[in-house]
Amino acid sequence: MKKLRVNLAENSYDIIIGKNHLSSIGDYVESRGGKVFILSDTNVAPIFANIVIDSLAAKGYEYKLMVLEAGELTKNIKSIYPIYTSMIEFNLTRRDLVITLGGGVIGDLGGFVASTYLRGVDFVQVPTSLLAQVDSSVGGKVAVDLPEGKNLVGSFYQPKLVFIDTDVLRDLPEKFYIDGMAEIIKYGCIKDKALFEVLESIKSREEFMDKVEEIVYTCCDIKRRVVEVDEKDNGERMLLNFGHTYGHAIEKYYNFTGYTHGQAVAIGMAYITEISERLGQTAKGTYGRIKNILRQYGLPVSDPIKAQDVLSAIKSDKKNLGRTLNVVLLKEIGNSYTFATSEEYFLK
């Protein structure tokens, strides 16, 4: 078992990473009021909810499980009210605890609800998807989508704990394994050339699972260091958005029913690197390596959609500050920087 500490003064917390230890979660959480509200989805709850419930019950906690429909379309403002209602019916107080058991959708949605219910209740992230384990569960960004764009309503609200069991990934459907690989590749691109090279060397999912605990640890450690420097996304943390501006726009263009988040980010990473390399802002050969590794893991590298068609979504992207759009570019693999431009950059 591995542990990382995210040092954010009074908002500090641990990330616990291990294998086959989900059944011990009751030993790690604390509900001062004795109640735990568990939010999950239709994919995850049938497999893992009872393991969590049994562990909590063994510690004497009273619990309530709420299961939402799986998928990005659930992460919207309309989903919030029924969750609040269920919490009120359960008499959940500020001394109690929320557990988000699921992927990025449940973590983002449940974290946002926890941040706003009674002006803030403690919550614990228990990510069960690869993408959530390496990225979205860490750092305290919680949000919901609007019809106008992704993550447009949200807050910075750190969890009390991130509890990761990498063994749950063994039965992860291939679609979600591929989805998570995009974010892992992103970390190699922006901060860790050695990680990128390890990923290039892996030949199968079985080989990846042999190394998964170390890979998840590496990604969480990168994000931990970035968040400690820039919790509120005003500088260094923007680097984590590599590929996301164009990726989010593609997700919005297809109304969140076309590509997964990881697939859209993969297209975004390839697209923007092709532009920046052509303009001399990125070392030659970088685009080719990114394109090759994305294909290696079954991720798309392009889409027939024209950039002009997604400009409106890019304009509403939350990384657009006034008249300036901050995009993330690579100098080379493992070395990234932000570049102030406008949405027209994507037409070059």
C-alpha positions as CSV (number, residue, x, y, z in Angstrom):
1,M,0.0,0.0,0.0
2,K,1.2,3.5,-0.9
3,K,0.2,6.8,0.6
4,L,0.6,10.4,-0.6
5,R,-0.2,13.6,1.4
6,V,-1.7,16.5,-0.4
7,N,-0.5,19.5,1.7
8,L,-3.0,22.3,1.5
9,A,-3.0,23.7,5.1
10,E,-6.4,23.0,6.7
11,N,-7.5,21.3,3.5
12,S,-4.8,18.7,3.5
13,Y,-5.6,15.0,3.0
14,D,-4.2,11.6,2.1
15,I,-4.4,9.6,-1.0
16,I,-4.2,5.9,-0.2
17,I,-3.4,3.5,-3.0
18,G,-3.4,-0.2,-2.7
19,K,-4.7,-3.5,-4.2
20,N,-7.7,-5.5,-3.0
21,H,-8.3,-3.3,0.1
22,L,-11.8,-1.8,-0.7
23,S,-13.2,-4.0,2.1
24,S,-11.1,-2.0,4.7
25,I,-12.5,1.4,3.8
26,G,-14.4,1.6,7.1
27,D,-11.0,1.7,8.9
28,Y,-10.1,4.9,7.0
29,V,-13.2,7.1,7.0
30,E,-14.7,9.2,9.8
31,S,-18.3,10.3,10.2
32,R,-18.6,12.3,13.4
33,G,-22.3,12.1,13.2
34,G,-22.4,8.4,12.5
35,K,-24.1,8.6,9.0
36,V,-22.6,8.0,5.6
37,F,-24.3,8.9,2.4
38,I,-23.0,6.8,-0.5
39,L,-23.5,8.1,-4.1
40,S,-22.8,5.6,-6.9
41,D,-24.1,4.6,-10.4
42,T,-25.7,1.7,-12.1
43,N,-22.4,0.3,-13.4
44,V,-20.5,0.4,-10.1
45,A,-23.0,-0.1,-7.4
46,P,-24.0,-3.7,-8.3
47,I,-20.4,-4.7,-8.1
48,F,-18.8,-2.7,-5.3
49,A,-21.5,-1.0,-3.1
50,N,-22.0,-4.0,-0.8
51,I,-18.3,-4.2,-0.1
52,V,-18.3,-0.6,1.1
53,I,-21.5,-1.0,2.9
54,D,-20.4,-4.1,4.8
55,S,-17.2,-2.3,5.9
56,L,-19.1,0.7,7.1
57,A,-21.7,-1.3,8.9
58,A,-18.9,-3.3,10.7
59,K,-17.8,0.1,12.2
60,G,-21.3,0.9,13.3
61,Y,-22.1,3.6,10.7
62,E,-25.6,4.2,9.5
63,Y,-25.6,4.4,5.7
64,K,-27.8,5.3,2.7
65,L,-27.0,4.3,-0.9
66,M,-28.2,6.4,-3.8
67,V,-27.7,5.0,-7.3
68,L,-27.8,7.2,-10.4
69,E,-27.8,6.3,-14.1
70,A,-24.3,5.8,-15.3
71,G,-22.9,8.2,-17.9
72,E,-21.9,11.8,-18.6
73,L,-25.5,12.9,-19.1
74,T,-26.1,12.4,-15.4
75,K,-23.6,15.1,-14.5
76,N,-26.0,17.9,-15.0
77,I,-27.8,20.5,-12.9
78,K,-31.0,18.5,-12.9
79,S,-29.5,15.6,-11.1
80,I,-28.6,17.7,-8.0
81,Y,-32.1,18.3,-6.5
82,P,-33.0,14.6,-6.1
83,I,-29.7,14.1,-4.3
84,Y,-30.3,17.0,-1.9
85,T,-33.8,15.6,-1.2
86,S,-32.4,12.1,-0.5
87,M,-29.8,13.6,1.9
88,I,-32.5,15.6,3.7
89,E,-34.7,12.5,4.1
90,F,-31.7,10.7,5.6
91,N,-31.2,13.6,8.0
92,L,-27.6,14.1,6.9
93,T,-25.9,16.8,8.9
94,R,-22.6,18.7,8.6
95,R,-21.0,16.2,11.0
96,D,-21.7,13.3,8.6
97,L,-19.9,12.1,5.5
98,V,-20.5,11.6,1.8
99,I,-18.7,8.9,-0.2
100,T,-18.5,9.1,-4.0
101,L,-18.2,5.5,-5.3
102,G,-17.7,5.6,-9.0
103,G,-15.8,7.3,-11.9
104,G,-15.3,10.9,-12.7
105,V,-19.0,11.7,-13.2
106,I,-20.0,10.5,-9.7
107,G,-16.9,12.1,-8.1
108,D,-17.5,15.4,-9.8
109,L,-21.3,15.4,-9.2
110,G,-21.1,14.0,-5.6
111,G,-18.3,16.3,-4.7
112,F,-20.2,19.4,-5.9
113,V,-23.3,18.3,-4.0
114,A,-21.1,17.8,-0.8
115,S,-19.6,21.2,-1.3
116,T,-23.0,23.0,-1.4
117,Y,-25.3,20.9,0.9
118,L,-25.5,22.7,4.2
119,R,-22.7,24.9,2.9
120,G,-20.3,21.9,2.9
121,V,-20.2,18.3,4.2
122,D,-17.1,16.2,4.3
123,F,-16.7,13.8,1.4
124,V,-14.4,10.9,0.5
125,Q,-13.5,10.0,-3.1
126,V,-13.5,6.2,-3.9
127,P,-12.7,6.2,-7.6
128,T,-13.4,3.0,-9.5
129,S,-12.4,4.0,-13.0
130,L,-8.9,4.4,-14.3
131,L,-9.5,8.0,-15.3
132,A,-10.9,8.9,-11.9
133,Q,-8.0,7.1,-10.0
134,V,-5.3,8.9,-11.9
135,D,-6.9,12.3,-12.3
136,S,-10.4,13.5,-11.4
137,S,-10.5,12.2,-7.8
138,V,-7.5,14.3,-6.8
139,G,-7.4,18.1,-6.5
140,G,-10.8,19.1,-5.4
141,K,-12.3,20.3,-8.7
142,V,-16.0,19.4,-8.5
143,A,-18.6,20.4,-11.0
144,V,-21.6,19.7,-13.2
145,D,-22.2,20.4,-16.9
146,L,-24.6,22.9,-18.5
147,P,-26.1,22.6,-21.9
148,E,-23.7,25.4,-22.9
149,G,-20.6,23.4,-21.9
150,K,-18.7,21.1,-19.6
151,N,-18.0,21.8,-15.9
152,L,-19.4,25.4,-16.1
153,V,-20.9,25.2,-12.6
154,G,-18.6,24.0,-9.9
155,S,-16.3,24.8,-7.0
156,F,-12.9,23.9,-5.5
157,Y,-13.7,21.6,-2.6
158,Q,-11.1,19.2,-1.4
159,P,-12.0,15.7,-0.2
160,K,-11.1,14.4,3.2
161,L,-9.5,11.3,1.7
162,V,-9.0,9.7,-1.7
163,F,-9.2,5.9,-1.3
164,I,-7.9,4.0,-4.3
165,D,-8.1,0.2,-4.9
166,T,-6.4,-0.5,-8.2
167,D,-7.7,-4.1,-8.1
168,V,-11.2,-2.9,-9.1
169,L,-9.7,-2.0,-12.5
170,R,-9.2,-5.7,-13.4
171,D,-12.9,-6.1,-14.5
172,L,-13.1,-2.6,-16.0
173,P,-14.7,-2.7,-19.4
174,E,-12.2,-2.1,-22.2
175,K,-13.9,1.2,-23.1
176,F,-13.2,2.7,-19.7
177,Y,-9.6,1.3,-19.6
178,I,-8.9,3.1,-22.9
179,D,-10.7,6.2,-21.6
180,G,-8.3,6.4,-18.6
181,M,-5.2,5.9,-20.6
182,A,-5.6,9.3,-22.2
183,E,-5.1,11.1,-18.9
184,I,-2.1,8.9,-18.0
185,I,-0.6,9.7,-21.4
186,K,-1.3,13.4,-20.7
187,Y,0.8,13.2,-17.5
188,G,3.7,11.8,-19.4
189,C,3.3,14.5,-22.0
190,I,3.2,17.5,-19.6
191,K,5.5,16.4,-16.7
192,D,7.1,13.0,-16.9
193,K,9.1,11.8,-20.0
194,A,10.0,8.6,-18.1
195,L,6.4,7.8,-17.6
196,F,5.7,8.4,-21.3
197,E,8.5,6.0,-22.2
198,V,7.2,3.3,-19.8
199,L,3.8,3.6,-21.5
200,E,5.4,3.3,-24.9
201,S,7.1,0.1,-23.8
202,I,3.9,-1.6,-22.5
203,K,2.5,-4.2,-25.0
204,S,-0.7,-5.4,-23.4
205,R,-3.3,-4.6,-20.8
206,E,-2.0,-7.5,-18.7
207,E,1.4,-5.9,-18.6
208,F,-0.2,-2.6,-17.7
209,M,-2.0,-4.2,-14.7
210,D,1.3,-5.6,-13.5
211,K,2.5,-2.0,-13.2
212,V,-0.8,-0.2,-12.4
213,E,-0.1,0.6,-8.8
214,E,3.1,2.4,-9.6
215,I,1.6,4.2,-12.6
216,V,-1.4,5.4,-10.5
217,Y,0.9,6.5,-7.8
218,T,3.1,8.5,-10.3
219,C,0.1,10.2,-11.8
220,C,-1.4,11.1,-8.4
221,D,2.0,12.4,-7.2
222,I,2.3,14.7,-10.3
223,K,-1.2,16.1,-9.7
224,R,-0.5,16.4,-5.9
225,R,2.6,18.5,-6.6
226,V,0.8,20.7,-9.1
227,V,-2.3,21.2,-6.8
228,E,-0.1,22.1,-3.8
229,V,1.5,24.9,-5.9
230,D,-1.7,26.1,-7.5
231,E,-4.9,24.9,-5.8
232,K,-7.3,27.3,-7.6
233,D,-6.1,26.8,-11.2
234,N,-4.5,30.2,-11.7
235,G,-1.2,29.1,-13.1
236,E,0.7,25.8,-12.9
237,R,-2.5,23.8,-12.6
238,M,-3.6,24.9,-16.0
239,L,-0.9,22.5,-17.4
240,L,-3.3,19.6,-16.4
241,N,-5.6,20.9,-19.1
242,F,-3.4,19.7,-22.0
243,G,-5.8,18.6,-24.8
244,H,-8.8,19.6,-22.8
245,T,-9.9,22.8,-24.4
246,Y,-10.5,21.2,-27.8
247,G,-11.5,17.9,-26.1
248,H,-14.3,19.6,-24.1
249,A,-15.5,21.4,-27.2
250,I,-15.8,18.1,-29.0
251,E,-17.7,16.5,-26.1
252,K,-20.1,19.5,-26.2
253,Y,-20.4,19.3,-30.0
254,Y,-21.6,15.7,-29.8
255,N,-23.8,16.5,-26.7
256,F,-21.7,14.3,-24.5
257,T,-22.9,11.2,-26.4
258,G,-20.2,10.8,-29.0
259,Y,-16.7,10.4,-27.5
260,T,-15.8,9.5,-23.9
261,H,-13.9,12.2,-22.1
262,G,-10.6,10.4,-22.6
263,Q,-11.2,9.9,-26.3
264,A,-12.0,13.6,-26.7
265,V,-8.9,14.6,-24.8
266,A,-6.8,12.3,-26.9
267,I,-8.1,14.1,-30.1
268,G,-7.4,17.4,-28.4
269,M,-3.8,16.5,-27.5
270,A,-3.0,15.3,-31.0
271,Y,-4.8,18.3,-32.7
272,I,-3.1,21.0,-30.7
273,T,0.3,19.4,-30.9
274,E,0.0,19.1,-34.7
275,I,-0.6,22.8,-34.8
276,S,2.1,23.8,-32.3
277,E,4.7,21.7,-33.9
278,R,3.9,23.1,-37.4
279,L,4.2,26.6,-35.9
280,G,7.6,25.8,-34.4
281,Q,6.4,26.0,-30.8
282,T,7.0,22.3,-30.2
283,A,10.0,20.1,-30.9
284,K,9.8,18.2,-34.2
285,G,8.7,14.6,-33.9
286,T,6.5,15.2,-30.8
287,Y,3.3,15.0,-32.7
288,G,4.3,11.7,-34.2
289,R,5.1,10.2,-30.9
290,I,1.8,11.4,-29.4
291,K,-0.1,10.1,-32.3
292,N,1.6,6.7,-32.1
293,I,1.1,6.2,-28.4
294,L,-2.6,7.2,-28.6
295,R,-3.1,4.6,-31.4
296,Q,-1.2,2.1,-29.3
297,Y,-3.8,2.3,-26.6
298,G,-6.8,2.4,-29.0
299,L,-7.5,6.1,-28.7
300,P,-8.6,8.3,-31.6
301,V,-6.2,10.9,-32.9
302,S,-8.6,12.9,-35.1
303,D,-12.2,13.6,-36.0
304,P,-13.8,14.8,-39.2
305,I,-15.4,17.7,-37.4
306,K,-14.1,21.1,-38.5
307,A,-12.5,23.4,-35.8
308,Q,-14.7,26.2,-37.0
309,D,-17.8,24.2,-36.0
310,V,-16.6,24.0,-32.3
311,L,-15.4,27.5,-31.9
312,S,-18.5,28.5,-30.0
313,A,-17.9,25.8,-27.4
314,I,-14.3,26.8,-27.2
315,K,-15.3,30.4,-26.5
316,S,-17.4,29.3,-23.5
317,D,-14.6,27.2,-22.1
318,K,-13.8,28.1,-18.5
319,K,-10.1,28.5,-19.4
320,N,-11.0,31.5,-21.5
321,L,-10.1,34.5,-19.4
322,G,-11.8,37.6,-20.9
323,R,-10.3,38.0,-24.4
324,T,-7.5,35.5,-23.8
325,L,-7.6,31.8,-24.2
326,N,-4.9,29.9,-22.3
327,V,-3.9,26.7,-24.1
328,V,-1.4,24.2,-23.0
329,L,1.4,23.3,-25.4
330,L,4.5,21.1,-25.2
331,K,8.1,22.2,-25.7
332,E,8.8,18.5,-25.9
333,I,7.6,15.3,-24.3
334,G,7.6,15.9,-20.5
335,N,7.9,19.7,-20.8
336,S,4.8,21.8,-21.1
337,Y,3.8,25.5,-20.8
338,T,0.7,27.7,-21.2
339,F,0.3,30.0,-24.2
340,A,-2.1,33.0,-24.2
341,T,-3.9,33.2,-27.5
342,S,-7.5,33.1,-28.8
343,E,-9.9,30.5,-30.1
344,E,-8.6,31.3,-33.7
345,Y,-5.5,29.3,-32.7
346,F,-7.4,26.2,-33.5
347,L,-7.9,27.3,-37.1
348,K,-4.2,27.5,-37.9
